[in-house]
Amino acid sequence: MRDILGIIVCNMHDDLIPQLTSNRTLGSIPFGGRYRMIDFALSNMTNSGIYDVGLVPSKNYQSLMNHVGNGQEWDMSRKNGGLSILPPYAGERGVYRGRMEALYGIREYIKASEAKNVVLSDSDVVANIDLRPVIKQHEESGADITLLYKRSEVFREKKQCAALFFDECGKLLDLYLNPELEGIQNIYLDIAIIKKPLLDELIAECASKNEHSFVHSVLMQKKGVLNIRGYLFDGWCNKLTGLRNYLDASLALLQPEVRKSLFPAERPIYTRVRDEVSAKYGENAKVSETLVTDGCHIDGEVEKSVLFRSATIEKGAKVKGCVLMHNTFVGEGAELEWVITDKNVVIPAGTHLAGSEKYPLYIPKDTVL
Amino acid sequence: MRKKMIAMLLAGGQGSRLYVLTKDLAKPAVPFGGKYRIIDFPLSNCVNSGIDTVGILTQYEPFELSEYIGNGQPWDLDRMGGGAFVLPPYQRNTGRDWYKGTANAIYQNLRFIERYDPEYVVILSGDHIYKMDYAAMLAEHEKKGAAVTVAALRVPLSEASRFGVIIADEEGYITEFEEKPKNPRSDLASMGIYIFSADKLKKYLTEDEADPESENDFGKNVLPKMLEAGEKMSVYAFEGYWKDVGTVDSLWEAHMDLLDGSDLNLYEKDWRIYSRNPVMPPHMVEEGAKIEDSMVTEGCTVGGEIEKSVLFAGVTVEKGAEVKESIIMPGAVVKSGAKVSRAIIGEKAVIEAEAKVGCSCENAKITLIGPEAVVAEKAEIEPGAIVGKEAAK
């Protein structure tokens, strides 16, 4: 579909998980054993036939660029269009403050595209979303902007949470940020489809008024003027809101219905291929309710956890409720409970560490205990 | 710049001793080691040895293999001025022929070799599991100034009669060949890997083609001819794991060697084996599962018990199922209560609930269930049986 342009803003929510984004963008946070957050947004584009995609990082984007490369894993290495990485010009404004400002920085890229509509997405949502029916509804309803939302409770973590209200015709009536509302609401997923000429106008208008937020300056201010509609996504999805939510979402993958919704065979989640060997289980391995990635060596006990590539669990070690990222080493007899280890962490033999289910213990990248 | 060496990989093998596994599949495309196909080994060896141009000669059931190779990207063989090329027999103005023998297959593709005009050509086969640095072999070939260098492995004398045996002098020059001798006089077995100086290859292949008596085979015809003509022929003694996986038993044994890990270790980071990746999520080990001494890869769901086995991508072993000393190829399903022991289960085969395949008793024969075969509920398949897709229905 050359008439749709995808734009993914990668750093929008970095401050939510400062632990995991100290040296990477939110988009390059490892998730689900072999993926990075950006894989979900990118794969949703590919699986919906959108191959012209601009990535807009603002800082700390080396790991992201290393991961996406030329976009070939997502079938986005194309002669015309394909994946474009659009780092900001370090101009007078510096790093962008909000989505509209980020888009202002790539205005020429948007103008050059022949697309009729633009899909705006962040990289904080873990979900497998077929965008084709969304685009279809957007076009058929004549909407200026279509917002994707899910039905869930308002989250109370520091993450901004926008609850949407529609009138009986499906037009956006109101939008509340972080409302004190109880019960199930329409929560905006920060994924929107917008007519391209309109987007260009809005970018110019926001820039001239020194405004930078899509939610404040566009959705809130223009809700009476523009035809803004919603699309309910009813599959499993998680919007990252913090470290605890990261653990919860990771462990949610252990449920079969979640995996079914996230990894349907017809719409795979693509990622960079690392050519690891299969995971190897030793004679003493005892593993239950765990997601295991290639390259792991397991000879200890693991329960209700997610193991990334090349994690090693030695004999007699016990791991429960943990997310152990790439190349984590857990020595003989060590015990971990509710712990998130970043890449290349070494837990020596006999060490005992525990967080709690509601407050996981995070161990930064390259830490050797 | 003239290329130093290109590789010609003979991947036409039918692999008839793998029975149903190779009914619709060329032998080099047979799955191996959880994530690979046999051909990944010579291909990865090429790339790890610095060879960037590989001609892959196919003939038998080439479709799946061609699709698998694609543009060669998984092996880093999507290169400008080189890369991976699938070379089936083709029609030319003098007519067309199937590849008649190993030598004839290369002869028919001399024009491909000439296009790249390399100094040396390494001839490989797509039937073996091994890790080898062809650059080290080339260094020896150059040092000895040989016309051809043959890689050889020391085998127990009692087994040497299965191979082409090489008799060499103290300096490593070949003095005699014996093709599958009854009473071998040497324990040096040819591995079917040859480095030729390109001009010599061309000369002897052209002569061989002109000889109506020849079977157009490197081991039987070309190499003896070169020896007769007094060419300098050297032997390169390879030390390491090398296994022909052309039979059901040897394919099964090679997987057990892989689990043992002492001889065949794929985890070494400096000699990776590359493969085309199926894009699947990490594998899920469910509650109540038990996995011991095994290898499991992406896309698998394990609810049952796995012991000393290799599971390929996308395999499901349901709760209550038991898999022992077995190889379960991509997409196969072992349902609840089924028992699979000492068996090879082909791609997308289904073992229905409570079925029993093979026997776990020591020395029981290896059982083979073909790709897409369905073993019915509560059926018992005897050790050593071979079940194809049609037979099972």
Chai-1 contact restraints between the chains, C-beta under 6 A:
chainA,res_idxA,chainB,res_idxB,connection_type,confidence,min_distance_angstrom,max_distance_angstrom,comment,restraint_id
A,G33,B,P282,contact,1.0,0.0,6.0,A-B,restraint_1
A,R34,B,P282,contact,1.0,0.0,6.0,A-B,restraint_2
A,F263,B,P281,contact,1.0,0.0,6.0,A-B,restraint_3
A,P268,B,V279,contact,1.0,0.0,6.0,A-B,restraint_4
A,Y270,B,V279,contact,1.0,0.0,6.0,A-B,restraint_5
A,V273,B,N277,contact,1.0,0.0,6.0,A-B,restraint_6
A,D275,B,R272,contact,1.0,0.0,6.0,A-B,restraint_7
A,D275,B,Y274,contact,1.0,0.0,6.0,A-B,restraint_8
A,V277,B,L266,contact,1.0,0.0,6.0,A-B,restraint_9
A,V277,B,Y267,contact,1.0,0.0,6.0,A-B,restraint_10
A,S278,B,G34,contact,1.0,0.0,6.0,A-B,restraint_11
A,S278,B,K35,contact,1.0,0.0,6.0,A-B,restraint_12
A,S278,B,M295,contact,1.0,0.0,6.0,A-B,restraint_13
A,S278,B,T297,contact,1.0,0.0,6.0,A-B,restraint_14
A,A279,B,V296,contact,1.0,0.0,6.0,A-B,restraint_15
A,K280,B,M295,contact,1.0,0.0,6.0,A-B,restraint_16
A,Y281,B,I291,contact,1.0,0.0,6.0,A-B,restraint_17
A,Y281,B,S294,contact,1.0,0.0,6.0,A-B,restraint_18
A,E283,B,E292,contact,1.0,0.0,6.0,A-B,restraint_19
A,E283,B,D293,contact,1.0,0.0,6.0,A-B,restraint_20
A,A285,B,I291,contact,1.0,0.0,6.0,A-B,restraint_21
A,V287,B,V285,contact,1.0,0.0,6.0,A-B,restraint_22
A,V287,B,I291,contact,1.0,0.0,6.0,A-B,restraint_23
A,S288,B,E287,contact,1.0,0.0,6.0,A-B,restraint_24
A,E289,B,E287,contact,1.0,0.0,6.0,A-B,restraint_25
A,T290,B,V285,contact,1.0,0.0,6.0,A-B,restraint_26
A,L291,B,P282,contact,1.0,0.0,6.0,A-B,restraint_27
A,L291,B,M284,contact,1.0,0.0,6.0,A-B,restraint_28
A,V292,B,P282,contact,1.0,0.0,6.0,A-B,restraint_29
A,V292,B,H283,contact,1.0,0.0,6.0,A-B,restraint_30
A,T293,B,P282,contact,1.0,0.0,6.0,A-B,restraint_31
A,D294,B,T297,contact,1.0,0.0,6.0,A-B,restraint_32
